[in-house]
Structures are given as structure tokens and as C-alpha cells.
Amino acid sequence: MTQLTVTRKRFALPSRWQLYRLVIGQFDYILPRSIRRLRHVRCWPVEWRERINHVTEDERVEVARARHRAHEDSTDRKRLKKLVGEYKRLLSNAMTRAGAAYRFKDEGSRIVKKVKFRNPIRASKEAIWFQIETARLPWHVLIAYLKAPEVMETVSFACGRRVRCIAEDPEKGVWYVVELRQGVHGVPRNVDYSRMMESLKPEAPPLAICIGQGEAGRVYYRNIADMPHMIVAGATGSGKSVWVKQMITTLLTRNDKGKVVFVLIDMKGGVELSQFKDAPNLLMPIIRDKKNVKPTLERVLKEVKRRLFVFEHMGVVNIQTYNQRHHPMMAYWVLVIDELAHLMLDPSLKKDSEILLADIAALSRAAGIHVIAATQRPSVDVVTGLIKANFPVRLAFSTASQADSRVIIDTGDACQLAPQGRMIFFMGNTKVELQGPFISPTLIDETMTQIIGGKREEALDARKRHNVTSIDLMRHALAELGGLAPIAKLFNDFKAHNVKRREIEGMLVELENTEFEIDGKWFKLLPPTPGPGAMLNSRRLVPIETTETMFVEDKPDTESSETETDLAADEKSNSSSETSDPDETRNHDDGENGSHLAEEDSEMEHNEDEFLDNKILG
């Protein structure tokens, strides 16, 4: 038999690494998970990972924004601390001068007991709140006197800001509120278009637009479908055209042609609305000639009647109900008329235009067709009683006289409004003073370029984040970078304004080899040139010498006589065409727009007959 021998292994002490693993493993059961996660770099805070360059570009942008916000908050706190002491002194002195104090003499010395404020004092970027110590008011100073209009007026002018008194509930005390971001009327002086677009919710109705910002920073939005028609009136240079352009830009950015269709009538020679001439939402080219206005209004009125006829036979009452039950949906129409006075003061157009506009306004609310008319002459012969009766919503910018203001809003409140862009919004029982959002022509051009190029979503996202344009980038490159335009440097300077790197790169690519104007001087952006190795030098701005435009004098009298002969022949042909059939005149004399309207009318009549055959007869 074989004998088995069993050898016992000697006990081996664990190594240092094994002990370390054992201790760390035991700590895993003791330490919380938030601390155990710090063993992995990906779980570190962004500020830590930024120091070892282990962050993405989006995270780097967020860190830069957070630092910028922290710096702004620190600066604001210092500024507010200084303002609190200054306005506290101004308020106390102003109330003492207004009589809200007790003066007496004690042993030959004159003593003044002033109104005191309770601590702490509440302060923000919008306003500073001072609570009055009502339990320790000076003798014979009443609460009613603290709320008196003459005291509030004295205090407001002493502070140079609007000061309002809140004394509604005895349990909450008496407060003096100094408005910081508003003028004497409590309305902000400037309104940022991007902030208005950011506040507009994505689920808002298709025709929701930004009206303006009012007292205490309240933002006003309205749905055009609820208005349903509007008159925008004001003197030249009051901000009327800027408001109309931002309204059109907002609707174009939020809606495609399947939702909103525009009909633009520009009686100022096609200059004011020329930036929208290539918009995909246009039903027809922009109407510039007076002879095309009547056929256009007849086309809109015919569409109103067609829609009402369809609603009647489909058993619906308005366009909202129709779009809920049927597909494809029916698009809204927005008719914009810039300078209504050119139509109403022309003897050959006033009668027809006034009647057509009144019919459209009276019938088109349920049909989803809305009219917005702008004029710089709000007189009784332009905004007639028939027009006012059918346009319930009115925007009154600064007017030259109180008579013009009464024509629009029945009061003289709109006379000499300031600053530019200030308006009185009148809708039903609402009559408030607002400041309209400002949008620059360069921002409109870039937004329209994106919309025409099929980048509507990108344009909407950009307008909600910032108002930076390519010209702003070039102006910054000239002032700070010596005419160079490196993408990395521009992104580092503008990332705090919510501008993305790819947006800056796209703006620079679009401006390459193009000439543009910056503060009255013309420049050209050169593309990047090859540098050392595989690197490229930055784009560079170079100035361009412009030559003066010389106007050539008129040709000899022979050509002028030929021109007069041609004009006489045209007048003769026009007079002969007036006696012919009006439909034929419309098709032949209206040029491109007239022929386009005639083709659409015939197609619409054919579709209407086909609809009746299918829905009614079969």
C-alpha cells in the first residue's frame, strides 16, 4: 500500500496592496456613495475637470456663463448696497421737506424728528423696498399723508425714479418702492427682442406676438386671432415700422407657410417691407403699386367668402374647429398694409379701399384672416369711423398733436410720448402704456436668410438666446482684435452672450469675400490664408475705398420728347382700358401681380365647384 503524505501550506501574510484593497473595500461600506464616486474623473464637478482639461465644449460654455453670472451678481450686490444708502438719504430728506417730519426747539436748539425705515432693506435689480417704521412716526405725521400724491411726487422727483407707496394691509406695513429699471411712468426704456422671444412659450398659439413690456416689467403677449384686426398709428420716427417688422419676424420665425400666409401691401415704394420680399410665407409678391391694391383686397375678400361657404357646408363655425376636424389644415392669413393714408387720401382708391377693408374686417374673424394697418397720419380722413368700428385693437405711438391721439385711442395720452418705441396699447377695456421690443435691420436680414435657407428652427433658437449679429462680431474684431477675426477668440468673448461656436463660424463663412458697412465705412472679410505647417491664419478685415456716385444729367430734348410721346400713348391705352370689362382690366393692366391673382381666382373657383360636387351632391 502506498502512503499518502499531506503537506500543509504555511500561512502567508497579505501584501501591502492586498491590505490597501481590503481597507478601501471596507471604506466602501462606510463612505456615502457621493464620496465613493469621486474615485472616477467623470464624476468630478465641472470646475475640477476643467483644470485638467477633461470637459466638453458645452460644459466649458456653461462654466463660462456661470462665472459671468457670478461676476455680475457680485457687481450688482456692490452697486445695490451703494444705491440703498443713497436712496435712503434722498427719501428721508425729501419727506422732511414735504412736511412728513416734526420740528421743535429744545433749550434753544432746533430738533427735527424724521421718518425712519426698518432694517433689513430689500433690494433687487428691479426695485428697492423701504419699510417705514410706523410704530415710531414723528408726532402729527399720519399714514394718509405719507400716501398723499404731493408727497409721492416730491419723493419721485427727488430720487429721479418712480417711487410708489404700498399701504393696503396694516399687517404688512407701509412700503416705499423705488423703481430702478423704469422711468417716471414705470415703463422700461429699452426692451430686448430676444428676452421677449425667450418668454414666449413654444406651446403658444401660432399667431401669438410680442406687444411690449409695461409697468413693473410685466410682459404683454396677445394672440392676433383674438384681436382680430389692428391699427398701428404714430408720427414719423416714433417706432411704428420697427414694431411692425418685429411682429412679422416673430410670425415668420414660428410658423411655416402651412400655418400662416402673408399678404404685404407697402405703399412707401416697397422700401419698408423689402426685407421680407423672399419670405416663403408670402402668398404673392409685395404690392407696391396703387393699381394692384384693389385686386389684392378683392382677392382677400373672395377668400373670406370662400372659407365661410366651406364652413357653412362642413358644419363648423370658425377656422379653429375646422382645423381640429379636417386635414390638411387651413392656414391663417395676415394682411399687412403699411401706410393706410396713401389709400384713403387717393380719390380713385378711397371709396373702394374703405369698403373692401370694412367688409374684410367684418367677415374675416371666423375665417382666420386678419388685417394690420399702419399709418403715420392718424387723422379723421384716414382713420374714418367705418375703419375704427371694425378695428377694435389700436396701437398709438407718439403723435404730433392731441387731436391725432384722440382719433386713435379717444384720449390725448399718446401726444408726445417718449422715448422712441413707447406706445399706448388699446384693446377693449385695456389701455396701458408699453415699450415695444427693438429689432435691428441687420438682425432681420440674418433671420430672413436663415428662414429662406430652410433653417427656421435654428433661427428661432438663436433669436431666443441672443441678439448678436455678424456685424456685431466684425465691429468687435475691429475695436478689440485689430481687424483679425479668429473663431476661438470671438467665441471666448461672446460665449457669455449665449452664442455658440458653430454660429460664429457660420457667420464668418457667410461674410467671406463680401463687402459690408460698419459705422459708415466699408470693409471686406478675407478668407483664412495658409500658415506655418498645416495651420491657417485668421480671417482679416480690410477697408475698401469707396468712390463717389456721379449723377448724369438728363439727355437732350429729343429723348424727353420721345418719353412724353410714350407717356401720352400709355395714358391713352389706360383710358381705353377703363371702359372695358373690369375683370379683363384687372388681368391685363395689373402686370405680374394681376395675372397671378387672376390665375389663383380661376383655380379657386374650380376647386370650389369640385368641393360642392363632392360634398353636397355625392
C-alpha positions as CSV (number, residue, x, y, z in Angstrom):
1,M,0.0,0.0,0.0
2,T,1.2,3.5,-0.9
3,Q,1.2,6.0,1.9
4,L,-0.2,9.5,1.2
5,T,1.6,12.4,2.6
6,V,-0.3,15.6,3.2
7,T,1.7,18.8,3.2
8,R,0.2,21.8,5.0
9,K,0.7,25.2,3.4
10,R,2.2,27.9,5.6
11,F,0.0,30.9,6.4
12,A,1.2,33.8,4.1
13,L,0.8,37.4,5.3
14,P,-1.1,39.7,2.9
15,S,0.9,42.1,0.9
16,R,0.7,45.9,1.2
17,W,-1.5,46.2,-1.9
18,Q,-3.9,43.5,-0.6
19,L,-4.2,45.3,2.7
20,Y,-4.9,48.6,0.9
21,R,-7.6,46.9,-1.2
22,L,-9.1,45.4,2.0
23,V,-9.2,48.8,3.7
24,I,-10.6,50.5,0.7
25,G,-13.2,47.8,0.4
26,Q,-14.2,48.3,4.0
27,F,-14.5,52.0,3.4
28,D,-16.8,51.4,0.5
29,Y,-19.4,50.2,3.1
30,I,-18.8,53.2,5.3
31,L,-18.4,56.1,3.0
32,P,-21.5,57.5,1.2
33,R,-21.9,56.9,-2.5
34,S,-21.4,60.6,-3.4
35,I,-17.9,60.4,-2.0
36,R,-17.1,57.0,-3.5
37,R,-18.0,58.4,-6.9
38,L,-15.1,60.8,-6.7
39,R,-12.7,58.0,-7.5
40,H,-13.8,58.4,-11.1
41,V,-12.8,61.5,-13.0
42,R,-16.1,61.6,-14.9
43,C,-17.9,62.1,-11.6
44,W,-15.9,65.2,-10.6
45,P,-17.5,68.6,-10.7
46,V,-17.1,70.5,-13.9
47,E,-14.9,73.1,-12.2
48,W,-12.4,70.4,-11.2
49,R,-12.4,68.7,-14.6
50,E,-11.8,72.0,-16.3
51,R,-8.5,72.4,-14.5
52,I,-7.2,69.1,-16.1
53,N,-8.9,69.9,-19.4
54,H,-11.4,67.0,-19.1
55,V,-14.6,68.8,-20.2
56,T,-16.7,69.1,-23.3
57,E,-17.2,72.3,-25.2
58,D,-20.8,72.6,-23.9
59,E,-19.6,72.2,-20.3
60,R,-16.9,74.8,-20.9
61,V,-19.6,77.2,-22.1
62,E,-21.7,76.6,-19.1
63,V,-18.8,77.2,-16.8
64,A,-18.0,80.5,-18.5
65,R,-21.7,81.5,-18.2
66,A,-21.7,80.6,-14.5
67,R,-18.6,82.6,-13.9
68,H,-20.0,85.5,-15.8
69,R,-23.3,85.4,-13.8
70,A,-21.3,85.2,-10.5
71,H,-19.3,88.2,-11.5
72,E,-22.4,90.1,-12.5
73,D,-24.1,89.2,-9.2
74,S,-21.1,90.4,-7.2
75,T,-21.1,93.7,-9.1
76,D,-24.8,94.1,-8.7
77,R,-24.6,93.5,-4.9
78,K,-22.0,96.2,-4.6
79,R,-23.9,98.6,-6.7
80,L,-27.2,97.9,-4.9
81,K,-25.5,98.4,-1.5
82,K,-24.4,101.8,-2.6
83,L,-27.8,102.7,-4.1
84,V,-29.6,101.7,-0.9
85,G,-27.7,104.2,1.2
86,E,-28.1,106.9,-1.4
87,Y,-31.9,106.5,-1.9
88,K,-32.4,106.1,1.8
89,R,-30.9,109.5,2.3
90,L,-32.8,111.0,-0.6
91,L,-36.1,109.6,0.7
92,S,-35.6,110.9,4.2
93,N,-34.7,114.4,3.1
94,A,-37.5,114.6,0.6
95,M,-40.1,113.6,3.1
96,T,-38.7,116.1,5.6
97,R,-39.0,118.9,3.0
98,A,-42.6,117.8,2.1
99,G,-43.6,118.1,5.8
100,A,-43.5,114.5,6.9
101,A,-41.4,115.4,10.0
102,Y,-41.8,117.0,13.4
103,R,-39.7,120.1,14.2
104,F,-39.4,121.6,17.6
105,K,-37.0,123.6,19.8
106,D,-35.5,122.2,23.0
107,E,-33.4,124.5,25.1
108,G,-32.7,126.8,22.2
109,S,-31.6,124.1,19.8
110,R,-33.7,123.1,16.8
111,I,-34.6,119.4,16.6
112,V,-36.1,117.6,13.6
113,K,-37.7,114.1,14.1
114,K,-37.6,112.4,10.7
115,V,-39.4,109.3,9.3
116,K,-37.3,106.2,9.9
117,F,-37.0,102.9,7.9
118,R,-36.9,99.4,9.2
119,N,-34.0,97.1,8.6
120,P,-33.2,95.0,6.6
121,I,-34.0,96.8,3.4
122,R,-35.0,94.6,0.4
123,A,-33.2,95.3,-2.8
124,S,-33.1,93.7,-6.3
125,K,-32.2,94.7,-9.8
126,E,-35.7,95.9,-10.4
127,A,-36.5,97.9,-7.3
128,I,-35.5,98.8,-3.7
129,W,-38.1,98.3,-0.9
130,F,-38.1,100.5,2.1
131,Q,-40.4,99.7,5.0
132,I,-41.4,102.7,7.1
133,E,-41.2,102.4,10.9
134,T,-44.9,103.1,11.5
135,A,-44.7,102.5,15.3
136,R,-42.2,105.4,15.7
137,L,-43.7,108.0,13.3
138,P,-43.0,111.6,14.3
139,W,-45.7,113.5,16.0
140,H,-48.7,114.6,13.9
141,V,-47.4,112.6,10.8
142,L,-50.3,110.4,9.5
143,I,-50.2,107.4,7.2
144,A,-52.6,109.2,4.9
145,Y,-50.1,112.0,4.5
146,L,-47.4,109.5,3.6
147,K,-49.6,108.3,0.7
148,A,-50.6,111.7,-0.5
149,P,-50.0,112.4,-4.2
150,E,-48.0,115.6,-3.5
151,V,-45.6,113.7,-1.2
152,M,-45.1,110.9,-3.7
153,E,-44.5,113.4,-6.5
154,T,-41.9,115.3,-4.4
155,V,-40.2,112.0,-3.4
156,S,-40.1,110.7,-7.1
157,F,-38.5,113.9,-8.5
158,A,-36.0,114.0,-5.6
159,C,-34.9,110.4,-6.4
160,G,-35.1,110.8,-10.1
161,R,-37.0,107.5,-10.2
162,R,-40.6,106.4,-9.9
163,V,-41.5,105.9,-6.3
164,R,-44.8,104.2,-5.4
165,C,-46.3,103.7,-1.9
166,I,-47.9,100.3,-0.9
167,A,-50.1,100.7,2.2
168,E,-53.0,98.3,1.6
169,D,-52.8,95.9,4.6
170,P,-52.0,97.2,8.1
171,E,-50.4,93.8,8.9
172,K,-47.9,94.2,6.1
173,G,-47.0,97.8,6.9
174,V,-46.2,100.8,4.6
175,W,-43.6,100.4,1.9
176,Y,-41.9,102.9,-0.4
177,V,-40.7,101.1,-3.6
178,V,-38.0,102.8,-5.7
179,E,-38.2,101.5,-9.3
180,L,-34.7,101.1,-10.7
181,R,-35.3,99.8,-14.3
182,Q,-38.2,102.1,-15.1
183,G,-38.8,105.7,-15.8
184,V,-41.2,108.1,-14.1
185,H,-44.2,106.2,-15.7
186,G,-42.9,102.8,-14.5
187,V,-42.2,101.5,-18.1
188,P,-38.7,100.3,-19.1
189,R,-36.8,102.5,-21.5
190,N,-35.4,99.6,-23.6
191,V,-36.9,96.1,-24.3
192,D,-34.7,93.3,-25.7
193,Y,-36.3,91.4,-28.5
194,S,-34.5,88.1,-27.5
195,R,-35.9,88.3,-24.0
196,M,-39.4,88.7,-25.3
197,M,-38.9,85.7,-27.7
198,E,-37.5,83.7,-24.8
199,S,-40.5,84.4,-22.7
200,L,-42.9,83.3,-25.5
201,K,-43.7,79.7,-24.7
202,P,-43.4,77.0,-27.5
203,E,-47.0,75.9,-27.0
204,A,-48.3,79.4,-27.6
205,P,-50.9,79.8,-30.4
206,P,-49.5,80.3,-34.0
207,L,-50.5,84.0,-34.1
208,A,-49.1,84.9,-30.6
209,I,-46.9,88.0,-30.9
210,C,-44.9,90.2,-28.5
211,I,-46.7,93.5,-27.8
212,G,-44.2,95.1,-25.4
213,Q,-43.2,95.5,-21.7
214,G,-45.2,97.6,-19.3
215,E,-45.1,98.7,-15.7
216,A,-43.0,96.8,-13.2
217,G,-41.5,94.7,-16.1
218,R,-44.8,93.0,-17.0
219,V,-44.6,91.4,-20.4
220,Y,-47.6,91.6,-22.7
221,Y,-48.4,89.0,-25.4
222,R,-51.5,88.8,-27.4
223,N,-53.0,86.4,-30.0
224,I,-53.9,88.1,-33.3
225,A,-56.8,85.6,-33.6
226,D,-58.4,87.2,-30.6
227,M,-57.9,90.8,-31.7
228,P,-58.7,90.2,-34.7
229,H,-57.7,93.4,-36.5
230,M,-55.3,96.2,-35.5
231,I,-54.4,99.8,-36.4
232,V,-50.8,100.9,-35.7
233,A,-50.5,104.7,-35.9
234,G,-48.0,107.3,-34.9
235,A,-45.8,110.1,-36.1
236,T,-42.7,109.6,-38.3
237,G,-39.8,108.2,-36.3
238,S,-41.9,107.0,-33.3
239,G,-41.0,103.3,-33.8
240,K,-44.1,102.2,-35.6
241,S,-42.3,100.5,-38.5
242,V,-39.9,98.7,-36.2
243,W,-42.8,97.2,-34.2
244,V,-44.5,96.0,-37.4
245,K,-41.2,94.4,-38.6
246,Q,-40.7,92.6,-35.3
247,M,-44.3,91.3,-35.5
248,I,-43.7,89.9,-39.0
249,T,-40.4,88.4,-38.0
250,T,-41.9,86.7,-35.0
251,L,-44.7,85.1,-37.0
252,L,-42.2,84.1,-39.8
253,T,-39.8,82.5,-37.3
254,R,-42.5,80.5,-35.5
255,N,-44.7,79.4,-38.5
256,D,-44.2,77.9,-41.9
257,K,-46.4,78.5,-44.9
258,G,-48.8,75.8,-43.9
259,K,-49.8,77.7,-40.8
260,V,-49.5,81.4,-41.7
261,V,-49.6,83.2,-45.0
262,F,-48.8,86.8,-45.5
263,V,-50.2,89.4,-47.9
264,L,-48.0,92.6,-47.7
265,I,-49.0,95.9,-49.2
266,D,-46.2,98.5,-49.0
267,M,-47.3,101.9,-50.2
268,K,-43.9,103.5,-49.4
269,G,-42.4,102.3,-52.6
270,G,-41.6,98.8,-51.3
271,V,-38.8,100.1,-49.1
272,E,-40.2,99.4,-45.6
273,L,-41.1,95.8,-46.1
274,S,-38.5,94.9,-48.7
275,Q,-36.6,92.7,-46.2
276,F,-39.4,90.2,-46.4
277,K,-39.7,90.0,-50.3
278,D,-38.2,86.5,-50.4
279,A,-40.1,85.1,-47.4
280,P,-41.6,81.6,-48.2
281,N,-44.8,82.6,-46.4
282,L,-45.8,85.2,-49.0
283,L,-49.0,84.5,-51.0
284,M,-47.9,86.9,-53.7
285,P,-45.1,89.4,-54.3
286,I,-45.2,92.5,-52.2
287,I,-47.7,95.0,-53.6
288,R,-46.1,98.3,-54.3
289,D,-48.3,99.9,-57.0
290,K,-51.6,101.5,-56.1
291,K,-53.4,100.0,-59.1
292,N,-52.7,96.5,-57.7
293,V,-54.3,97.3,-54.3
294,K,-57.9,96.9,-55.3
295,P,-57.4,93.5,-57.0
296,T,-55.5,92.3,-53.9
297,L,-58.2,93.3,-51.5
298,E,-60.8,91.7,-53.8
299,R,-58.7,88.5,-53.7
300,V,-58.6,88.5,-49.9
301,L,-62.4,89.2,-49.7
302,K,-63.1,86.4,-52.1
303,E,-61.0,84.0,-50.0
304,V,-63.0,85.2,-46.9
305,K,-66.3,84.3,-48.6
306,R,-65.0,81.0,-49.9
307,R,-63.9,80.0,-46.4
308,L,-67.2,81.0,-44.9
309,F,-69.0,79.0,-47.6
310,V,-66.9,75.9,-46.8
311,F,-67.5,76.3,-43.0
312,E,-71.3,76.5,-43.6
313,H,-71.4,73.3,-45.5
314,M,-69.0,71.5,-43.3
315,G,-70.9,72.4,-40.1
316,V,-68.2,74.4,-38.4
317,V,-68.2,77.9,-37.1
318,N,-64.6,79.0,-37.3
319,I,-61.2,78.1,-38.5
320,Q,-60.1,76.5,-35.2
321,T,-62.9,74.0,-35.3
322,Y,-62.2,73.3,-39.0
323,N,-58.5,72.6,-38.3
324,Q,-59.4,70.2,-35.5
325,R,-61.6,68.1,-37.7
326,H,-60.0,68.2,-41.1
327,H,-56.6,67.7,-42.7
328,P,-54.8,69.3,-44.3
329,M,-55.3,72.3,-42.0
330,M,-56.4,75.7,-43.3
331,A,-53.7,78.4,-43.0
332,Y,-54.2,81.8,-41.3
333,W,-53.9,84.8,-43.5
334,V,-52.3,88.1,-42.2
335,L,-52.8,91.2,-44.4
336,V,-50.3,93.9,-43.6
337,I,-50.8,97.4,-45.0
338,D,-48.0,99.9,-44.5
339,E,-49.2,103.5,-44.8
340,L,-53.0,103.4,-44.9
341,A,-53.1,107.1,-45.7
342,H,-51.9,106.5,-49.3
343,L,-55.1,104.5,-49.9
344,M,-57.5,106.7,-48.0
345,L,-56.3,110.0,-49.4
346,D,-56.3,108.9,-53.0
347,P,-59.7,109.9,-54.6
348,S,-59.6,107.0,-57.0
349,L,-59.0,104.4,-54.3
350,K,-60.6,105.7,-51.1
351,K,-64.1,104.6,-51.7
352,D,-63.3,101.1,-52.9
353,S,-60.5,100.6,-50.4
354,E,-62.5,101.7,-47.4
355,I,-65.5,99.5,-48.3
356,L,-63.3,96.5,-49.0
357,L,-61.3,96.9,-45.8
358,A,-64.5,97.2,-43.8
359,D,-66.0,94.1,-45.4
360,I,-62.9,92.1,-44.8
361,A,-62.6,93.2,-41.2
362,A,-66.3,92.5,-40.6
363,L,-66.4,89.0,-42.1
364,S,-62.9,87.6,-41.7
365,R,-62.6,86.8,-38.0
366,A,-64.1,83.4,-38.2
367,A,-62.3,82.7,-41.5
368,G,-58.8,83.2,-39.9
369,I,-57.9,86.3,-42.0
370,H,-56.6,89.3,-40.0
371,V,-55.7,92.8,-41.0
372,I,-52.9,95.0,-39.6
373,A,-52.9,98.5,-41.0
374,A,-50.2,101.1,-40.2
375,T,-50.3,104.8,-40.8
376,Q,-48.3,107.9,-39.9
377,R,-51.2,110.3,-40.4
378,P,-53.9,109.3,-37.9
379,S,-56.4,111.9,-38.9
380,V,-60.2,111.6,-39.3
381,D,-60.0,111.4,-43.1
382,V,-57.6,108.4,-42.8
383,V,-58.9,106.5,-39.7
384,T,-62.6,107.0,-40.5
385,G,-65.5,105.9,-38.4
386,L,-66.1,102.9,-40.6
387,I,-62.5,101.8,-40.1
388,K,-62.4,102.4,-36.4
389,A,-65.6,100.4,-35.9
390,N,-64.1,97.3,-37.5
391,F,-60.6,97.6,-36.0
392,P,-61.1,97.2,-32.2
393,V,-57.4,97.0,-31.3
394,R,-55.2,100.0,-31.7
395,L,-51.5,100.8,-31.0
396,A,-50.9,104.5,-30.6
397,F,-47.2,105.6,-30.8
398,S,-46.1,109.2,-30.2
399,T,-48.4,111.6,-32.2
400,A,-47.8,115.2,-33.2
401,S,-51.0,116.5,-31.6
402,Q,-53.7,115.6,-29.1
403,A,-56.2,115.6,-31.9
404,D,-54.4,112.7,-33.7
405,S,-54.2,110.9,-30.4
406,R,-57.9,111.2,-29.8
407,V,-58.6,109.8,-33.2
408,I,-56.8,106.6,-32.3
409,I,-57.5,106.0,-28.6
410,D,-60.1,108.6,-27.9
411,T,-57.8,110.4,-25.4
412,G,-54.7,112.6,-25.7
413,D,-52.4,110.2,-23.8
414,A,-50.3,109.4,-26.9
415,C,-49.3,113.0,-27.6
416,Q,-45.5,113.5,-27.4
417,L,-44.7,110.1,-26.0
418,A,-41.1,109.4,-25.2
419,P,-38.7,107.6,-25.8
420,Q,-38.8,106.1,-29.2
421,G,-40.9,102.9,-29.2
422,R,-43.2,104.0,-26.4
423,M,-46.9,103.2,-27.2
424,I,-50.4,103.1,-25.8
425,F,-52.0,99.7,-26.3
426,F,-55.8,99.9,-26.5
427,M,-57.8,96.6,-26.6
428,G,-61.3,96.5,-25.1
429,N,-61.2,97.9,-21.6
430,T,-57.4,97.6,-21.6
431,K,-55.4,100.8,-22.1
432,V,-51.8,100.6,-20.9
433,E,-48.5,102.3,-21.7
434,L,-45.9,99.9,-23.1
435,Q,-42.4,99.9,-24.5
436,G,-42.1,97.9,-27.8
437,P,-39.2,95.5,-28.4
438,F,-36.4,96.7,-30.7
439,I,-35.1,94.7,-33.5
440,S,-32.2,95.9,-35.8
441,P,-32.3,95.7,-39.6
442,T,-29.2,93.5,-39.5
443,L,-30.9,91.0,-37.2
444,I,-33.9,90.9,-39.6
445,D,-31.7,90.2,-42.6
446,E,-29.8,87.4,-40.9
447,T,-33.1,85.9,-39.6
448,M,-34.6,86.0,-43.1
449,T,-31.5,84.4,-44.6
450,Q,-31.9,81.5,-42.2
451,I,-35.6,81.2,-42.9
452,I,-35.1,81.3,-46.7
453,G,-32.3,78.7,-46.4
454,G,-34.7,76.3,-44.6
455,K,-33.2,76.8,-41.1
456,R,-36.3,78.1,-39.4
457,E,-35.7,76.1,-36.2
458,E,-32.1,77.4,-35.9
459,A,-33.3,81.0,-36.4
460,L,-36.0,80.6,-33.7
461,D,-33.4,79.1,-31.3
462,A,-30.9,81.9,-32.0
463,R,-33.4,84.6,-31.5
464,K,-34.4,83.2,-28.1
465,R,-30.8,83.2,-26.9
466,H,-29.2,86.4,-28.2
467,N,-29.3,89.4,-30.5
468,V,-25.7,89.2,-31.7
469,T,-25.3,89.6,-35.5
470,S,-22.4,89.2,-37.8
471,I,-21.9,93.0,-37.9
472,D,-21.5,93.0,-34.1
473,L,-18.8,90.4,-34.4
474,M,-17.0,92.4,-37.1
475,R,-17.3,95.6,-35.0
476,H,-15.8,93.8,-32.0
477,A,-13.0,92.5,-34.2
478,L,-12.1,96.0,-35.4
479,A,-12.2,97.5,-31.9
480,E,-10.6,94.8,-29.8
481,L,-8.7,92.4,-32.1
482,G,-7.1,94.8,-34.6
483,G,-9.2,93.7,-37.6
484,L,-8.5,89.9,-37.1
485,A,-11.4,87.5,-36.7
486,P,-10.2,84.3,-35.0
487,I,-13.0,82.0,-34.2
488,A,-11.6,80.9,-30.8
489,K,-11.1,84.5,-29.6
490,L,-14.5,85.7,-30.8
491,F,-16.2,82.6,-29.1
492,N,-14.3,83.3,-25.9
493,D,-15.5,87.0,-25.9
494,F,-19.2,86.2,-26.9
495,K,-19.9,82.9,-25.1
496,A,-21.3,84.8,-22.2
497,H,-24.0,86.1,-24.5
498,N,-25.2,82.6,-25.3
499,V,-23.6,82.5,-28.7
500,K,-22.4,79.1,-29.9
501,R,-19.1,78.4,-31.6
502,R,-20.7,76.9,-34.7
503,E,-22.9,80.1,-35.0
504,I,-19.8,82.3,-35.0
505,E,-18.2,80.1,-37.6
506,G,-21.3,80.1,-39.8
507,M,-21.5,83.9,-39.6
508,L,-17.8,84.3,-40.7
509,V,-18.2,81.9,-43.6
510,E,-21.2,83.8,-44.9
511,L,-19.2,87.1,-44.7
512,E,-16.1,85.9,-46.6
513,N,-15.3,87.9,-49.7
514,T,-18.3,90.1,-49.2
515,E,-18.4,93.9,-48.7
516,F,-20.4,95.3,-45.8
517,E,-20.7,98.6,-43.9
518,I,-19.6,99.2,-40.3
519,D,-20.3,102.7,-38.8
520,G,-20.2,104.4,-42.2
521,K,-17.1,102.6,-43.5
522,W,-16.9,99.7,-45.9
523,F,-14.9,96.6,-45.2
524,K,-14.2,93.2,-46.8
525,L,-13.5,90.0,-44.9
526,L,-10.7,88.0,-46.4
527,P,-10.8,84.2,-46.0
528,P,-8.1,82.4,-44.0
529,T,-4.7,82.0,-45.6
530,P,-2.2,79.1,-45.3
531,G,0.1,79.5,-42.3
532,P,3.1,77.5,-41.0
533,G,2.6,73.8,-41.3
534,A,-1.0,72.7,-41.5
535,M,-2.3,75.8,-39.7
536,L,-4.4,78.6,-41.2
537,N,-4.1,82.2,-40.4
538,S,-7.2,84.0,-39.1
539,R,-9.6,85.9,-41.3
540,R,-8.8,89.5,-41.7
541,L,-10.9,92.7,-42.3
542,V,-9.6,95.1,-44.9
543,P,-11.0,98.6,-45.6
544,I,-12.4,99.3,-49.0
545,E,-12.1,102.7,-50.7
546,T,-15.5,103.8,-52.0
547,T,-15.9,106.1,-54.9
548,E,-18.5,108.9,-55.1
549,T,-21.6,108.2,-57.2
550,M,-21.9,110.7,-60.0
551,F,-25.4,111.5,-61.3
552,V,-25.6,112.1,-65.1
553,E,-27.7,114.9,-66.3
554,D,-30.7,114.4,-68.4
555,K,-30.4,113.5,-72.1
556,P,-31.2,116.0,-74.9
557,D,-34.7,117.2,-75.5
558,T,-35.2,114.6,-78.3
559,E,-35.3,111.8,-75.9
560,S,-37.6,113.7,-73.5
561,S,-40.0,114.3,-76.3
562,E,-40.0,110.6,-77.1
563,T,-40.7,109.9,-73.4
564,E,-43.6,112.3,-73.4
565,T,-44.9,110.6,-76.5
566,D,-44.7,107.2,-74.8
567,L,-46.5,108.6,-71.7
568,A,-49.2,110.0,-73.8
569,A,-49.7,106.7,-75.5
570,D,-49.8,104.9,-72.1
571,E,-52.4,107.3,-70.9
572,K,-54.5,106.7,-74.0
573,S,-54.2,103.0,-73.6
574,N,-55.2,103.3,-69.9
575,S,-58.2,105.4,-70.7
576,S,-59.4,102.9,-73.3
577,S,-58.9,100.0,-70.9
578,E,-61.1,101.7,-68.2
579,T,-64.1,101.3,-70.5
580,S,-63.5,97.6,-71.0
581,D,-64.6,94.8,-68.7
582,P,-63.2,95.2,-65.1
583,D,-62.1,91.6,-64.9
584,E,-60.2,91.9,-68.2
585,T,-58.7,95.2,-67.0
586,R,-57.5,93.6,-63.8
587,N,-55.9,90.7,-65.7
588,H,-54.1,92.8,-68.3
589,D,-53.2,96.1,-66.6
590,D,-52.0,94.8,-63.2
591,G,-48.8,93.3,-64.7
592,E,-47.3,90.3,-63.0
593,N,-49.4,90.6,-59.8
594,G,-52.6,90.9,-61.7
595,S,-52.0,87.9,-63.8
596,H,-51.0,85.9,-60.8
597,L,-54.2,87.0,-59.0
598,A,-56.4,86.0,-61.9
599,E,-54.8,82.6,-62.2
600,E,-55.4,82.0,-58.4
601,D,-59.0,83.1,-58.7
602,S,-59.8,80.7,-61.6
603,E,-58.1,77.9,-59.7
604,M,-60.0,78.7,-56.5
605,E,-63.3,78.8,-58.4
606,H,-62.6,75.4,-60.0
607,N,-61.7,73.9,-56.5
608,E,-64.8,75.4,-55.0
609,D,-67.0,73.8,-57.7
610,E,-65.3,70.4,-57.3
611,F,-65.8,70.7,-53.5
612,L,-69.5,71.3,-53.9
613,D,-69.9,68.4,-56.3
614,N,-68.1,66.0,-53.8
615,K,-69.6,67.2,-50.6
616,I,-73.2,68.3,-51.5
617,L,-74.2,66.2,-54.5
618,G,-72.4,63.0,-53.6
